[in-house]
Amino acid sequence: MHCEGEGGGDGDSDGPVLPVYRNIQDSHGPDSVKRTTKKVTSPRTYRFQGTAVKTSRLRLLGLTYPRTQQQGSFEGVRSGGGGGGAGRIMTPRDCRLQVALVVMVTALLHLSYTWRTDRRPKLFGSKLRLRSLEPAKYRIQKRLVQFHNFFRSKVKPPASNMLAMSWSSVAAVDAQRWADSCQLLVHDDDRGRTVEQFGPCGQNIFVATHQVPWFFAVKTWWLEKDNFTYGGLKNDLTVVGHYTQMVWHSTHQLGCGLAYCAKAKPRPFYNYVCNYCPIGNYLESLPRPYKRGIPCGSCPTECKAKRLCTNSCPYGDLWVNCKELQMAFSSWLCETRTKEGLERLRYCRATCLRDPKVC
């Protein structure tokens, strides 16, 4: 590092007298030390790599460099101030080391401050408390619905009949019961996730060795979109099923549960479960889980945020083939004059009543 003094000469202005040590050649022997004195004006300005610094500031660092008249070189100066106390000779190397030390300490202090004030949420770990993720809390329920509606509104190509989702306490009870069972990546059977008005509900599961935000679990399901081709005939349900259930157009009720499985083998895990009603992922409709078109094109007068429909049915078909039966045996399926006909109607209400809502 080059240290060059500038400003202030050997004038008559008052200033402290500093002892200066000069190596000189003497006829009486090898290098001997001769003590001289020199006035230094206070404060004086010196320059470190082009930056002017006052003498008073240099003294805070233990640095004072008066310029000698001989060849314009710098000489070490005792840093102990006036008086007879002994001090260490400062050299240009000391200058570089001390300035580097100051820069290093400043950088460390800045990094320490940045680390302490960084408010980005921790992705996982013990600091993310389990009770802050429990779906029994209204705040968590609201966020889960918001997460799902956000992703449902972002499908590509856009959907014209995508329903907005809402929370279902009935579906949440079933999801929590299954999460507590601690079955590692095993789905509940249809009877365990059946609700009266919709029949069986769909189910997504996510497991983690640490607590993670619900958004991380939901987005993990959503990212299966990268494996999905709208209208494609080769979509594999095992690699796109979480995504397609999330964006199934007629699904509009959501309930979730979370449990810590401390006794699970081979190691404990956190079990995230969400149930979706009515169920989706019908194989015949898997290539097109929603109708492609302008957002809310199927519900222009009942639209939320210009992206999601709000005209959902309060019930659903309990038989998976109601639409096929209605097309083939309409009068038989939906007739209401016999006990058997009323029974069939109960299982195919959405199809037989032809509700204008999205079912």
N, C-alpha and C positions, 0 to 999 in steps of 0.2 A: 504494500500500500504506500502510495506516495503522499508524504505530509509536507506541505509547503506553507511557510508563514508569509503573511503579507500585511501591510499596514503597520504604522508605528515605527519610528526609527530610533536613533540614539539621541533624541533631542534632550532638552533640559527639563522636560516636564517631570513632575514628581512621580515617583513610583517605587515599589519595593526593590531593594537591591538583592539580586539572587546570585549565589555563588555559581560560577561556571568553571567546569573542568575541561582542560584542553590537552590533548596528547601532542607534545611537541618534541622535536629532535634537539637534544642538548649535547653540547660538546663534552660534557662531563660523563656521559654514559648513554645507555640505551634509553628508550622512551621513558621519560620521567614526567610527572604530573605537576603542572604549574597552576596555581589558583589565582584567578582574577575575579574582578567584580564587574557587573554590568547592570545599568539601570534598565528596568522594563516598565514601560508605561502601563497603567491599569485603568480600564481593561483594554487588552489588545485583541485583534482579530486574527485568527489563523484559519487555514483552509484544509479540510480533509476531503480528498477526492472531489475538489471543486465546490465544497460546501463551506461557507464561512461560519466559524464558530468563535464566540467570544472567549477570551482568556479565562474569565470567571467560570464559564461552563466547562472548559477543559480541566480546570482545577478540580471540579467535582469528580472527574474521571481519573484524577491523579496525573494529568498530562499538562506540561507547560514547556513550550519549545521556542525560546528566543533564537533569532537568526544571528549567526556570527558574521563578522565582516570578512572572514577568511574563506574564499571560494564558495560562499553562499551555502555552506553545508549546515546540517543540523547537528547539534551536540546534546548529549544527555545532560539533564538538569536535575538536581536534587529536588524531590517533590515535597520535602518536609517544611517548606516555607522558611521564614527567617529564623534567627537564633542559631545556636550551635549544635542542634540535634542532627544526628547522622541520618541520611536518607539514601534510597536506592537510586542509582544512575538510570535514567530513562533513555531508552534507545529507540530508533525507528521500529525495530521488531516488537518492542513492548507496545508501541503505539498501535501497530496492526493487531496484536493479540487482544489488547483491551477494547478496541473498537469492535472487533469481531465478537468479543464476549458480550458487550452491550447489545449488539444486534441480536445475538442468540437469545439472551435473556428476554429482550422485548418480544421476540417471536414466540417464545414459550409462554409468556404471560398472555399474549393475544390468543394463542391456541387454547390455553386453559380457560380464558373467559368465554371463548366461543363454545367450548365443550359444555361449560356449566349452563349457558343460556340457550343451548339448542333445544327447541321445543318439539322437534319432530317425534311422533309417537313411536314407542318401542314396538317392533313387529311381534315379538313373542317373548315369553319368559315370565318369571315369578312376579315381576312388577305389574303385569297385566292381571289384575285380580279376577278370579273366577266369578265372583258375584257381580262384577261390572259387565259380564257377558250374559247373564242369565236372562233368557227370553221371558221369564215371568214379569220382568220389569217393563212398564209401558214404554219407557224410553227406548229399550232394545227392540221391542215389537215395532215401534214406529220406524226405527232405522232399517230393520229388516224389510219392511214393506217398501220403504224408499229405495233401498238397494235394488230390489227386484223390479220395481217400476222403472227405475233409471235404465237398467239393462234391457228391459223389454221394449223401451222406447227407442233403443239404439240398434235394433236388428237391421241387418242388411241382407237382401233388399228390404225396404220399409214395409210395415204391415198395415193393412187397411182395417183389420178387425181385431187388433190386439186389445184385450181387456185390461183395465187397471186392477191391481191386486189390493186386497184388504186382509186384515188379520182375522183368523178363525181360532177362537179359544178351544173349540172341540178338536180341531186338527192339531193344535198345540199340545193338548193333553196326550194324544196318541203319540206324537213325536217325542215328547219328554219321557213317556213310559218306555219307548223303544231305545232311546238314548241311555236310559238307566240300566237297560239289560246288558249293555257293554258287549254286544256282538260285533266283532271286528269286521267292518265292511260287509255285513250281512243285512239284507233287507227284511223288514217285517212282511208277513204274508198279508194278502188282501183283507182278510177278516180283521186283522189288527189295526188297519188304517181305513176302516170304512165309517163314513158318517151318514146319517139317515137321509139327508136330502140330496146327496151327491153320489153315494155308493163308495167304492174304493177310491182312495186318493193316491197320487203319485208320491214318490219319496226319493230324496237326495241325501247322501251321507258323505261326510268329510271327517277324517281323523287326523290328529296331530299329537306329537309328543309333548308339546307345550301349548299354553294358552295362546291363541291368535285371535285377532279381531274377526268378527263375523264377516266383515267386508272381504277379508282374505279368502274365507271359505266360499262365499258366494261368487267371487270373481274367479276362483279356481274352477267352479262349475261352468261359468260363463265362457272361459277360455277354450272350452271344447268346441266352440264355434269354428276354430281353425281347422277342425277335422270334418266340418259339415259343409255340404254343398246343397244349396236350396234347389229342390227339384231333382236332385241326383238320385239314382237308383241303387247306388253302392254305399250309402251311408250305413255305418255299422253302429247299431244301438249301444254296443258295449263301450264305444269310444265317444259317442255324441249324446248319449241318453240324458246326462245331467243338463246339458245345454238345451236340448229340445224340450225337456219337461219345464225348464225355466221359462221358455218362450212359447209354450203351447197356448194358442190364442184364447181358448175357452176356459183355461184355468184362471181363477180369480180370487181364490182363498188360500191363505198361507198360514201354517202353524209350525213352530220350530221348538226344538229342545236341545239341551246341552248337558253333558255329564262327564265327570272325571272318573275314569275306570282305573282305580289305584291297584286293584288286584289282578288286572289282566295279564296274561302271558303272551309273548315273552317279556313284555314291558308295559308299564302303564301308558294310557293314552287318553286324549280328550275326544269325546264322541259328539259330533255336530250332526243333527238330523233335522230336515225340513220336509213337511208333508204338503202336497199340492192338490187342491180340490177345485173342480172335478179332475180326475186323472187325465193324463195325456199319454203321449208315446204309443198311440195305436200304430201298429206296423204299416197298415195300408195308407196311413196319412203321414208317416214319418218324413218322407221327402219334403212335405209342405206343412209344417206345423202351424202355419198361419197363412192368411190370404195376402198375396203380394199386391201392393197398391199404395195410393196416397194415404198417409197417416190419417186415421179416422174417416176414411172414405166410406166405410160401412156404417158409420154412426155420426153423421155430420152435426146432428143436434145434441148429441150426448157424448161430448169429447172432453178429455182432461188434458190440459197443457198442450193442446193441439197435436197430441201423439197417441193417447190411449182412450179406448171406449169405456164408457161407464154403464152401458145398458146390459149388465150381466143378468143371467137367469138365477132365480132363487132356488133352483133345483136342477138336476141333471138326469140323464138316462142311466139306469142301473144295469141295463144290458148293453154289452158292447156292440151288438149288431142291430140295434133298434132302427137305424136309418135304412139298413138293407132290408129288414123285415117290412118296414113301412112302404118301401118302393115295390116290393113283391106282393105283399098281402095287406094293403092299406086298410080295407074295411074290416078285415079279421083282427088285425093288431089293435086298432084304436076304437073298436065298437064298445059301447058302454051299457048295452041292454042285458048283458049276462054277467054272472059273477066272475067267470073266467076272463071276460073282456075287461072288467074293472081291474082285475089283477094284472093283466098285461099293460093296461094304462098306467098303473102304479110304477111299473118298471121302465116304461118308455114315455114318461110325462113330457120331457123336453121335445121329443119327436112328434108325439101325437097332438099336443096342444098347439104346436106350431107357433110358439111364442115369438114375436118379432125381435125379442132380445137375443143376444149372442149366447148360445147354450153349448 
